[in-house]
């Protein structure tokens, strides 16, 4: 596991971010069948002091990039992103929120 040299947090905090991002990515992969996730990349956000993940969603020749935080918020969406993809991402994340509230 490689972490940014800029991330001076305890290793458990870094692992916690990655666990959350892995769960979110798996949720999106399982929930969104009409797009494939390619080239996931973990990045360190110095401003918010957390690891974030860049996800590239592809459908045919089209590709859209989203950046997600460990808490499930979208940090960045490229300008030409498909509205149907955004709706599917939203719905997938809401199933996770609904599941957490049910516990």
Secondary structure, 3 states (H helix, E strand, C coil): CCCCCCCCCCHHHHHHHHHHHHHHHHHHHHHCCCCEEEEEEEEEECCCCEEEEEEEEEECCEEEEEEEECCCCEEEECCCCCHHHHHHHHHHHHHHHHHHHHC
